[in-house]
Amino acid sequence: MEEYIKKGINMAIEYIPNVIMAILILVIGIAVIGGLVKMTKKAMKKADLDETLRDFLGSIIGAILKVALILAIASQLGVEATYLVAILAAAGLAIGLALQGTIS
């Protein structure tokens, strides 16, 4: 039992810096994404784009940046990013094929 406790403490000491860094990446990333989306919408407003298009493009940009943020956090925690990218690509393809008739 004592051996498992020592292993648990060693694992905690090993992974705590990665978890703290992942939390920092999350907090800073959310703030940066919010600022970028706001600046993008402001630039589109100056370009006199339609309000609906501004909102749509702003939400698309925000979603793409949030996916990139999740990949960065997962990579920091030690998860292989290639697997996540492959899953996202397959999901994107499936969604695209499902919406193909609706969009056209």
C-alpha positions as CSV (number, residue, x, y, z in Angstrom):
1,M,0.0,0.0,0.0
2,E,2.8,2.4,0.9
3,E,4.3,1.8,-2.6
4,Y,1.2,2.9,-4.3
5,I,1.0,6.1,-2.2
6,K,4.6,6.9,-3.2
7,K,3.8,6.3,-6.8
8,G,0.7,8.5,-6.6
9,I,2.7,11.3,-5.0
10,N,5.4,11.0,-7.6
11,M,2.9,11.1,-10.4
12,A,1.2,14.1,-8.8
13,I,4.5,16.0,-8.6
14,E,5.2,15.1,-12.2
15,Y,1.9,16.2,-13.7
16,I,0.9,19.2,-11.5
17,P,3.1,21.6,-13.5
18,N,1.5,20.4,-16.7
19,V,-2.0,20.8,-15.3
20,I,-1.2,24.3,-14.0
21,M,0.2,25.3,-17.4
22,A,-2.9,23.9,-19.1
23,I,-5.1,26.0,-16.9
24,L,-3.1,29.1,-17.6
25,I,-3.3,28.3,-21.4
26,L,-7.1,27.9,-21.0
27,V,-7.6,31.2,-19.2
28,I,-5.3,33.3,-21.4
29,G,-6.6,31.6,-24.5
30,I,-10.2,32.3,-23.7
31,A,-9.3,36.0,-23.1
32,V,-7.3,36.2,-26.3
33,I,-10.1,34.5,-28.4
34,G,-12.7,36.9,-27.0
35,G,-10.5,39.9,-27.9
36,L,-9.8,38.6,-31.4
37,V,-13.5,37.9,-32.1
38,K,-14.4,41.3,-30.9
39,M,-11.7,43.0,-33.0
40,T,-12.8,40.9,-36.1
41,K,-16.4,41.9,-35.7
42,K,-15.4,45.6,-35.2
43,A,-13.3,45.4,-38.4
44,M,-16.2,43.8,-40.3
45,K,-18.5,46.6,-39.0
46,K,-16.1,49.2,-40.4
47,A,-16.2,47.3,-43.7
48,D,-20.0,47.7,-43.6
49,L,-20.8,44.0,-43.7
50,D,-24.3,42.7,-42.9
51,E,-24.9,42.2,-39.2
52,T,-26.0,38.6,-39.7
53,L,-22.8,37.8,-41.7
54,R,-20.7,39.5,-39.0
55,D,-22.3,37.4,-36.3
56,F,-21.9,34.2,-38.3
57,L,-18.3,34.8,-39.2
58,G,-17.5,35.8,-35.6
59,S,-18.9,32.6,-34.2
60,I,-17.1,30.5,-36.9
61,I,-13.8,32.2,-36.0
62,G,-14.4,31.8,-32.3
63,A,-15.2,28.1,-32.8
64,I,-12.1,27.4,-34.8
65,L,-9.9,29.2,-32.3
66,K,-11.5,27.3,-29.4
67,V,-10.8,24.0,-31.2
68,A,-7.2,25.1,-31.6
69,L,-7.1,26.1,-27.9
70,I,-8.4,22.6,-26.9
71,L,-5.7,21.0,-29.0
72,A,-3.1,23.1,-27.4
73,I,-4.3,22.2,-23.9
74,A,-4.5,18.5,-24.8
75,S,-1.0,18.6,-26.1
76,Q,0.2,20.3,-22.9
77,L,-1.4,17.5,-20.9
78,G,0.4,14.9,-23.0
79,V,-2.4,13.7,-25.3
80,E,-1.3,13.0,-28.8
81,A,-2.6,15.8,-30.9
82,T,-2.6,13.8,-34.1
83,Y,-5.4,11.5,-32.8
84,L,-7.5,14.5,-31.9
85,V,-7.0,16.1,-35.3
86,A,-7.9,12.9,-37.1
87,I,-11.1,12.6,-35.0
88,L,-12.0,16.3,-35.7
89,A,-11.3,15.8,-39.5
90,A,-13.6,12.7,-39.5
91,A,-16.3,14.6,-37.6
92,G,-16.0,17.6,-39.9
93,L,-16.3,15.3,-43.0
94,A,-19.4,13.6,-41.6
95,I,-21.0,16.9,-40.7
96,G,-20.2,18.4,-44.1
97,L,-21.7,15.4,-45.9
98,A,-24.8,15.5,-43.7
99,L,-25.4,19.2,-44.4
100,Q,-24.5,19.0,-48.1
101,G,-28.1,19.0,-49.2
102,T,-29.3,21.6,-46.8
103,I,-26.5,24.1,-47.6
104,S,-26.9,23.7,-51.4
